[in-house]
Amino acid sequence: TTLFRSAGYDLGAEVTFEITATNIYNDAKDITLTEIAGVTFAASEGAEVSTTDDGLSTITFSNVEGGSSVTATATYTIQEADVLEGSFTNTVTATLGEIAKSAEATVSTSEEAPQIEVVKTADKETYKLGDTVNYTITVENKGNLTVSGITVTDALAGTVYDGEAAHEAFELAPGAKKILTAVYKVTVDDVVAKTIKNEAVATGTASNEETLTEKGDVTV
């Protein structure tokens, strides 16, 4: 069985499973529960929690009286692969003597929501001919899927990126961000126009193969 909620679990959310097993024999027997990879048993009074050579979490209840039941709790953290699948299925195996039985429970995950955000700022609010304007461009993954192949381009001719060029692609996991810097030298046309609008465009592909394009601009 599982302690679940009606809404889907978000990326990184913890799911709690409650597992009950019964000794069907008349005599006292040991009951061992084994989880699948990624699911971990919590400590339980009178039981021993261990890990197999394969890295699977187990819990053993010793000398369980015939007809009696034991209950264990296990937890799992929702991964990106689960979000892409739309659900996570946990399978636990109970071993009692020569008998091994498995049971499973499935929980739904939140919908795929790839999103990147681009924020561009400048170190000046006013300028004069020949000034250098320093820009900071922050690209952040605000969604629940990894975005790869991200490139940043700039609409304002003459903008020079520092360090790595704008065309060098990068990847952002959910919650991660990357900060780029760029410089621009004020021209006569900018002085005549009285404003400089600079826009950065980030494009990338989410792990569900959706293409994302977001813009961030600043005016001085």
C-alpha positions as CSV (number, residue, x, y, z in Angstrom):
1,T,0.0,0.0,0.0
2,T,1.0,3.6,-0.3
3,L,0.3,6.9,1.4
4,F,-0.5,9.0,-1.6
5,R,-2.2,12.3,-2.5
6,S,-4.7,13.0,-5.3
7,A,-2.5,15.6,-7.1
8,G,0.7,14.5,-8.9
9,Y,4.0,14.5,-7.2
10,D,6.4,17.3,-8.3
11,L,10.1,16.7,-9.2
12,G,12.1,16.2,-6.0
13,A,9.0,15.4,-3.9
14,E,9.2,12.6,-1.4
15,V,6.8,9.7,-1.7
16,T,6.1,7.6,1.4
17,F,5.1,4.0,1.0
18,E,3.6,1.8,3.7
19,I,4.1,-1.9,3.3
20,T,2.3,-4.6,5.3
21,A,3.2,-8.3,5.2
22,T,1.6,-11.2,7.0
23,N,3.0,-14.5,8.1
24,I,0.7,-17.1,6.6
25,Y,2.4,-20.0,8.4
26,N,1.4,-21.3,11.8
27,D,5.0,-21.2,13.1
28,A,7.0,-18.1,13.7
29,K,9.0,-17.0,10.6
30,D,11.4,-14.2,9.5
31,I,9.9,-11.8,7.0
32,T,12.2,-9.9,4.7
33,L,11.0,-7.0,2.5
34,T,13.2,-5.9,-0.4
35,E,12.6,-2.6,-2.3
36,I,13.6,-1.6,-5.8
37,A,16.5,0.7,-6.6
38,G,16.0,4.2,-5.2
39,V,13.4,3.3,-2.5
40,T,14.7,3.2,1.0
41,F,13.3,1.7,4.1
42,A,13.0,3.7,7.3
43,A,14.2,2.3,10.6
44,S,11.6,0.3,12.5
45,E,11.6,-0.9,16.0
46,G,12.4,-4.6,16.3
47,A,13.5,-4.8,12.6
48,E,16.9,-4.7,10.9
49,V,17.4,-2.4,7.9
50,S,20.3,-3.3,5.5
51,T,21.5,-3.0,1.9
52,T,22.1,-5.8,-0.5
53,D,25.2,-6.1,-2.6
54,D,23.1,-4.7,-5.5
55,G,22.4,-1.6,-3.4
56,L,18.7,-2.5,-2.7
57,S,17.2,-1.5,0.7
58,T,15.8,-4.4,2.8
59,I,14.2,-4.7,6.2
60,T,13.9,-8.0,8.1
61,F,11.4,-8.8,10.9
62,S,12.6,-11.8,12.9
63,N,10.4,-14.5,14.5
64,V,7.0,-13.1,13.3
65,E,4.3,-15.2,14.9
66,G,2.0,-17.2,12.7
67,G,-0.9,-15.1,11.4
68,S,0.7,-11.8,12.6
69,S,1.5,-8.9,10.3
70,V,4.3,-6.4,10.2
71,T,4.4,-2.9,8.7
72,A,7.3,-1.0,7.2
73,T,7.7,2.5,5.7
74,A,9.8,3.3,2.7
75,T,10.5,6.6,0.9
76,Y,11.4,7.6,-2.7
77,T,12.2,10.9,-4.3
78,I,10.6,11.7,-7.6
79,Q,13.1,11.9,-10.5
80,E,13.0,13.6,-13.9
81,A,12.5,10.2,-15.6
82,D,9.3,9.8,-13.5
83,V,7.9,13.1,-14.6
84,L,8.6,12.1,-18.2
85,E,6.8,8.8,-17.6
86,G,3.9,10.5,-15.8
87,S,4.1,8.1,-12.9
88,F,6.3,6.0,-10.6
89,T,5.7,2.4,-9.8
90,N,7.2,0.9,-6.7
91,T,7.5,-2.9,-6.4
92,V,8.3,-4.5,-3.1
93,T,9.1,-8.2,-2.6
94,A,8.3,-10.1,0.7
95,T,10.3,-13.2,1.4
96,L,8.9,-15.7,4.0
97,G,10.7,-19.0,4.1
98,E,10.7,-20.3,0.6
99,I,7.8,-18.1,-0.5
100,A,8.5,-14.7,-2.3
101,K,5.6,-12.5,-3.2
102,S,5.7,-9.0,-4.8
103,A,3.2,-6.1,-4.7
104,E,3.3,-2.8,-6.4
105,A,1.8,0.7,-6.0
106,T,1.8,3.5,-8.5
107,V,1.7,7.3,-7.9
108,S,1.2,9.9,-10.5
109,T,3.6,12.8,-11.1
110,S,3.0,16.4,-12.0
111,E,2.8,17.3,-15.7
112,E,5.9,18.1,-17.8
113,A,6.5,21.8,-17.4
114,P,9.8,22.8,-19.2
115,Q,10.6,26.5,-18.7
116,I,13.6,28.8,-18.9
117,E,13.8,32.4,-17.9
118,V,16.1,35.0,-19.3
119,V,16.9,38.2,-17.2
120,K,19.2,40.9,-18.6
121,T,20.5,43.8,-16.6
122,A,22.9,46.7,-17.3
123,D,25.3,48.5,-15.0
124,K,24.2,51.9,-16.2
125,E,20.9,53.8,-16.4
126,T,22.4,56.7,-18.4
127,Y,25.2,56.9,-20.9
128,K,27.3,59.2,-23.1
129,L,29.3,58.7,-26.3
130,G,32.1,56.2,-25.9
131,D,30.8,54.7,-22.6
132,T,31.0,51.0,-22.1
133,V,27.8,49.3,-20.9
134,N,28.3,46.0,-19.1
135,Y,25.4,43.5,-19.3
136,T,24.6,40.5,-17.2
137,I,22.5,37.8,-18.7
138,T,21.1,35.2,-16.4
139,V,19.5,32.1,-17.9
140,E,17.6,29.9,-15.3
141,N,15.8,26.6,-15.6
142,K,12.4,27.3,-13.9
143,G,10.8,24.1,-15.1
144,N,10.9,20.4,-14.0
145,L,12.9,19.1,-17.0
146,T,16.5,19.4,-18.0
147,V,17.1,21.8,-20.9
148,S,20.1,21.1,-23.1
149,G,21.8,22.8,-26.1
150,I,21.0,26.2,-24.8
151,T,22.4,29.1,-26.8
152,V,22.2,32.8,-26.2
153,T,22.1,35.3,-29.0
154,D,22.0,39.1,-28.9
155,A,19.9,41.4,-31.1
156,L,22.1,44.4,-30.6
157,A,25.0,44.5,-33.0
158,G,28.3,45.2,-31.4
159,T,27.5,43.4,-28.2
160,V,30.5,41.2,-27.2
161,Y,30.2,38.4,-24.8
162,D,33.0,37.8,-22.3
163,G,34.5,34.5,-21.5
164,E,32.6,32.0,-23.6
165,A,31.0,33.0,-26.8
166,A,27.2,33.3,-27.0
167,H,27.0,30.4,-29.5
168,E,28.6,27.9,-27.1
169,A,25.8,25.6,-26.0
170,F,25.2,24.6,-22.3
171,E,22.8,22.5,-20.3
172,L,20.7,23.4,-17.2
173,A,19.1,20.9,-14.8
174,P,15.9,22.0,-13.1
175,G,16.6,24.9,-10.7
176,A,20.1,25.5,-12.2
177,K,21.2,28.8,-13.7
178,K,24.0,30.2,-15.8
179,I,25.3,33.8,-15.8
180,L,26.9,35.3,-18.9
181,T,28.4,38.8,-19.2
182,A,28.7,41.1,-22.3
183,V,29.9,44.6,-23.1
184,Y,28.7,47.2,-25.5
185,K,30.3,50.5,-26.5
186,V,28.0,53.5,-27.0
187,T,27.9,54.9,-30.5
188,V,26.7,58.2,-32.0
189,D,23.5,56.5,-33.1
190,D,22.8,55.6,-29.5
191,V,23.3,59.2,-28.4
192,V,20.9,60.4,-31.1
193,A,18.3,57.7,-30.2
194,K,18.6,58.6,-26.5
195,T,18.0,55.0,-25.5
196,I,19.7,51.6,-26.0
197,K,17.5,48.5,-25.9
198,N,19.4,45.3,-25.7
199,E,17.6,41.9,-26.0
200,A,19.1,38.5,-25.3
201,V,17.4,35.4,-26.7
202,A,18.0,31.9,-25.2
203,T,17.0,28.8,-27.1
204,G,17.2,25.2,-25.9
205,T,15.6,21.7,-26.0
206,A,13.9,20.1,-23.0
207,S,14.3,16.4,-22.3
208,N,10.8,15.9,-23.7
209,E,12.2,17.3,-27.0
210,E,10.2,20.5,-26.7
211,T,12.0,23.5,-28.1
212,L,12.1,26.5,-25.7
213,T,12.8,30.1,-26.7
214,E,12.8,33.0,-24.2
215,K,13.8,36.6,-24.3
216,G,15.2,39.0,-21.8
217,D,15.8,42.7,-22.4
218,V,16.9,45.9,-20.8
219,T,16.8,49.6,-21.8
220,V,19.2,52.3,-20.7
